[in-house]
Amino acid sequence: MERDSQKGILIGKKGCVLKEIGQNARIELEKIFATKIFLTLWVKVKKNWRVDEHFLTQMKY
């Protein structure tokens, strides 16, 4: 996220959106790796990440 105000959108009310994202990701990863997966998710604020070439390269974009 670029701003604190965006965190609430991604997390959702009582964490429901973040939970759904995590569940869907876990199901897909379990299919790929054929094993149980435990995910820990967090939302981090990093200003101007979309124009930071070093950060985008680090995140494999």
ZIFENSUL-V211841 format. One record per residue. N is the residue number from 0. RES is the residue in one letter. SS is DSSP state (H for helix, E for strand, C for the rest). Layout:
n->N res->RES ss->SS
n->N res->RES ss->SS
This chain:
n->0 res->M ss->C
n->1 res->E ss->C
n->2 res->R ss->C
n->3 res->D ss->H
n->4 res->S ss->H
n->5 res->Q ss->H
n->6 res->K ss->H
n->7 res->G ss->H
n->8 res->I ss->H
n->9 res->L ss->H
n->10 res->I ss->H
n->11 res->G ss->C
n->12 res->K ss->H
n->13 res->K ss->H
n->14 res->G ss->H
n->15 res->C ss->H
n->16 res->V ss->H
n->17 res->L ss->H
n->18 res->K ss->H
n->19 res->E ss->H
n->20 res->I ss->H
n->21 res->G ss->H
n->22 res->Q ss->H
n->23 res->N ss->H
n->24 res->A ss->H
n->25 res->R ss->H
n->26 res->I ss->H
n->27 res->E ss->H
n->28 res->L ss->H
n->29 res->E ss->H
n->30 res->K ss->H
n->31 res->I ss->H
n->32 res->F ss->H
n->33 res->A ss->C
n->34 res->T ss->C
n->35 res->K ss->C
n->36 res->I ss->C
n->37 res->F ss->C
n->38 res->L ss->C
n->39 res->T ss->C
n->40 res->L ss->C
n->41 res->W ss->C
n->42 res->V ss->C
n->43 res->K ss->C
n->44 res->V ss->C
n->45 res->K ss->C
n->46 res->K ss->C
n->47 res->N ss->C
n->48 res->W ss->H
n->49 res->R ss->H
n->50 res->V ss->H
n->51 res->D ss->C
n->52 res->E ss->H
n->53 res->H ss->H
n->54 res->F ss->H
n->55 res->L ss->H
n->56 res->T ss->H
n->57 res->Q ss->H
n->58 res->M ss->C
n->59 res->K ss->C
n->60 res->Y ss->C
